[in-house]
Amino acid sequence: MEQSLIPSEKYSRLLALLRQSGGAVLAFSGGVDSSFLLKAMKVSGIKVLAVTAISETMPKRDRENCTALVREIGADHLVIKTDELANESFVRNTSDRCFFCKDELFRRLKDIAGKRGFLLVFDGSNADDSEDYRPGRRAASLHGVRSPLAECGLSKKEIRDLSRELGLTTWDRPSSPCLSSRIPYGRRITAEALCRIEKAEEFIRSLGVNEVRVRDHGDSARIEVAEEDMPKLLSPSTRRSITGQLKSLGYHFVSLDLEGFRSGSMNRVLEGHDSGTPAPDISGAGADGY
């Protein structure tokens, strides 16, 4: 079935590229892209080691998903611990924060690849990623990390379609970027903030919301959900429940963003600012655009 997938030309090109590579270590987050790439690597018959880096910036539910997905796909899996919060360059949260995270990750993966006999390291970046601000791509280039999905021109939509054809449970999974992406540039990243963001989002998901971001502006929480999910949060009893729960986590003010969820919203503040410098902390705009 795999050979007849649509778009067959890009999928065939991907399988050919993977077979030519002979094998690789894969940065595996358990998201749509890296799960599809892992499956394609297995289909191609090459040697692969999926490596998942866990830290305070990664939601617990994502860690659990990674283990289940690797088991589902049937690949070798290694879990490593990274410590972004020990890196002052990351913690001070400038606009190139993601570079420092990916720099550590890819350096670790290159070391693992060398010790395990692999020549290459792959990540799951796709062809659409060049359209958003992603300083982590600079780290990938620095460490020679390849992105087979992007190289073959595969878009997110095509990857979702192919994933569904391949029977992957991730085909319609919402994106789940690191928790630090909810904190505005220029505001220091702390373990406490990451923890309360995760708990706040988990609570809102428990109300039947599939995709949510709780943007952390210090004493204020700004909730983004899809427009169709807004009515689920607006009944008097639900509003009181959300407000009570988020205030118990340390927020003094709780708001619902009337524009709704939109990927990239937190990068608006970057317009007119240089990379590597703190952007102003504006209520309603902020961190990495996810």
C-alpha positions in Angstrom: 0.0 0.0 0.0 2.8 2.4 0.8 4.0 2.7 -2.7 0.6 3.9 -4.0 0.3 6.7 -1.6 -0.6 10.3 -2.7 1.5 12.3 -3.5 3.3 9.2 -4.7 6.1 11.1 -6.4 7.2 12.8 -3.2 6.7 9.7 -1.1 8.8 7.6 -3.5 11.4 10.3 -3.5 11.5 10.2 0.3 11.9 6.4 0.4 14.7 6.6 -2.2 16.5 9.3 -0.2 16.2 7.3 3.0 17.5 4.1 1.4 20.5 6.0 0.0 21.3 7.3 3.5 21.8 3.8 4.9 20.4 4.7 8.3 20.3 7.6 10.8 19.6 8.7 14.3 16.2 10.5 14.4 15.3 13.4 16.7 11.9 12.0 17.7 9.3 14.2 19.4 6.3 12.0 18.8 4.6 14.7 16.7 3.1 14.3 13.2 6.3 14.9 11.3 8.8 12.9 13.2 6.3 10.0 13.6 5.7 9.9 9.8 9.5 10.1 9.2 10.1 7.3 11.6 7.5 5.2 9.9 9.0 5.9 6.5 12.4 5.0 7.7 11.0 1.6 8.9 9.3 1.1 5.5 12.5 1.9 3.7 14.3 -0.9 5.6 17.2 1.2 6.9 18.6 1.2 10.3 17.1 3.8 12.7 17.4 4.8 16.3 14.7 7.2 17.5 16.0 9.5 20.3 13.6 11.5 22.5 14.9 14.3 24.6 12.9 15.0 27.7 13.1 18.1 30.0 10.8 20.5 31.9 9.9 22.1 28.6 8.2 18.9 27.3 4.6 18.1 28.5 4.3 14.8 30.3 1.6 13.6 27.9 4.1 14.1 25.0 6.7 11.9 26.7 4.1 9.1 27.2 3.0 9.5 23.5 6.5 9.0 22.3 6.9 5.7 24.1 3.6 4.4 22.7 4.3 5.6 19.2 7.7 4.0 19.0 6.2 0.7 20.2 3.4 1.1 17.6 5.9 1.7 14.7 8.3 -0.9 16.0 11.6 1.0 16.2 14.5 1.2 18.6 14.1 4.0 21.1 16.5 5.9 23.4 15.3 8.5 25.9 17.8 11.2 27.0 17.5 14.0 29.5 18.4 17.6 28.5 18.6 20.6 30.8 17.7 23.8 29.0 17.0 25.5 32.2 20.7 25.2 33.2 21.6 27.3 30.1 21.4 31.0 30.9 21.2 31.8 27.1 18.0 29.8 27.0 16.5 30.9 30.3 16.8 34.7 29.5 14.5 34.0 26.6 15.7 36.1 23.7 14.2 35.8 20.3 16.8 33.1 19.4 16.0 31.0 22.4 15.2 27.9 20.3 18.7 27.9 18.9 20.2 27.1 22.3 17.8 24.2 22.9 18.4 22.7 19.5 22.1 23.3 19.7 22.3 21.1 22.8 19.9 18.5 21.3 21.7 18.1 18.0 25.1 18.1 19.7 23.9 15.2 21.9 22.4 13.4 18.9 25.7 13.7 16.9 27.5 12.1 19.8 25.0 9.3 20.1 25.2 8.7 16.3 29.0 8.4 16.4 28.9 6.0 19.3 26.2 3.8 17.7 27.8 3.7 14.3 25.4 6.1 12.4 26.7 8.7 10.0 23.6 10.9 9.9 21.2 12.7 12.2 17.7 13.5 10.9 15.0 15.7 12.2 11.3 16.0 11.2 11.3 19.6 9.7 8.9 19.8 6.7 8.7 22.1 3.7 6.3 24.5 5.5 8.8 25.2 8.3 10.7 27.7 6.3 7.7 30.0 6.3 7.9 30.6 10.1 10.6 32.0 12.4 12.6 29.0 13.5 16.0 29.8 14.9 16.4 26.1 15.6 17.1 25.6 11.9 20.4 27.4 12.4 21.4 24.8 14.9 20.5 22.0 12.5 22.7 23.6 9.8 25.5 24.0 12.3 25.5 20.4 13.3 24.9 19.0 9.8 21.4 17.6 10.7 19.4 16.7 7.6 15.6 17.1 7.2 14.4 14.5 4.6 10.8 15.7 4.7 11.8 19.3 3.8 14.3 18.0 1.2 11.5 16.1 -0.6 9.2 19.1 -0.4 6.6 17.5 1.8 4.1 19.9 3.4 2.4 19.4 6.7 -0.9 18.6 4.9 0.8 16.1 2.7 2.4 14.5 5.7 -0.9 14.3 7.5 -2.6 12.7 4.5 0.3 10.2 4.1 0.2 9.4 7.8 -3.5 8.6 7.5 -2.8 6.3 4.6 -0.1 4.5 6.6 -2.5 4.0 9.5 -0.5 6.3 11.9 -2.6 7.5 14.9 -0.7 10.8 14.7 -2.2 11.9 11.3 -4.7 14.4 12.9 -2.8 15.1 16.1 -2.5 18.8 17.0 1.0 20.3 17.2 2.6 20.3 20.6 5.6 22.6 20.8 7.7 23.1 23.9 6.1 24.8 26.9 8.5 27.6 26.8 6.9 28.9 23.6 4.0 30.2 25.8 6.3 32.7 27.6 6.9 36.1 26.0 10.4 36.9 24.8 12.3 38.8 27.4 10.6 37.1 30.4 12.8 34.6 32.1 11.8 30.9 31.7 11.4 29.1 35.0 10.4 25.6 36.0 7.5 27.0 38.0 6.1 28.8 34.9 6.4 25.8 32.7 4.7 23.6 35.3 1.7 25.9 35.7 1.3 26.3 31.9 1.2 22.5 31.5 -1.4 22.1 34.3 -3.5 24.9 32.9 -3.6 23.5 29.5 -4.3 20.0 30.7 -7.3 21.3 32.7 -8.7 23.1 29.6 -8.2 20.0 27.5 -10.3 18.0 30.1 -13.2 20.2 29.1 -13.3 18.8 25.6 -10.9 21.2 23.9 -8.5 19.5 21.5 -6.0 22.3 20.9 -5.2 25.0 23.5 -2.4 27.4 24.3 -2.1 29.2 27.7 0.1 32.2 27.0 1.8 33.1 30.3 2.2 36.8 30.9 3.3 36.7 34.5 0.2 37.3 36.6 -2.1 36.9 33.5 -3.1 33.8 31.5 -4.3 34.4 28.0 -6.1 31.4 26.6 -6.1 30.6 22.9 -8.5 27.9 21.6 -10.1 27.4 18.1 -13.2 29.5 17.5 -15.4 26.5 17.4 -14.2 25.6 20.9 -14.9 29.0 22.4 -18.6 28.1 23.3 -17.3 25.2 25.5 -15.5 27.7 27.7 -18.1 30.5 27.9 -20.9 29.1 30.1 -21.0 30.7 33.5 -20.2 27.5 35.4 -17.3 26.6 33.0 -15.9 30.1 33.2 -15.9 30.0 36.9 -14.2 26.6 36.9 -11.5 27.7 34.6 -10.9 31.0 36.5 -10.8 29.2 39.8 -8.4 26.5 38.5 -6.0 28.9 36.8 -6.0 31.3 39.8 -5.1 28.3 42.0 -2.0 27.9 39.8 -0.9 31.4 40.5 -2.5 33.5 37.8 -4.3 36.7 39.0 -6.1 37.4 35.7 -7.5 34.9 33.2 -8.6 35.9 29.7 -9.9 34.3 26.5 -8.2 35.6 23.3 -11.1 36.5 21.0 -8.9 35.9 17.9 -8.7 32.3 18.8 -5.9 29.8 18.4 -3.4 30.6 15.6 0.0 29.2 15.2 2.7 31.9 15.0 0.7 34.4 17.1 3.6 34.8 19.6 6.0 35.9 16.9 4.1 39.1 16.1 6.2 41.0 18.6 9.4 40.2 16.6 8.6 42.6 13.8 11.2 45.3 13.8 13.4 43.5 16.3 16.8 41.9 15.8 17.3 38.2 16.6 19.1 37.6 19.9 17.7 40.7 21.6 14.8 40.7 24.1 11.6 41.8 22.6 9.2 44.0 24.6 6.9 42.1 26.9 3.5 43.1 25.5 0.4 41.6 26.9 -1.2 39.9 24.0 2.0 39.0 22.2 5.2 37.1 23.0 7.0 33.9 22.6 8.0 31.6 19.9 5.2 31.2 17.3 3.5 28.0 18.0 
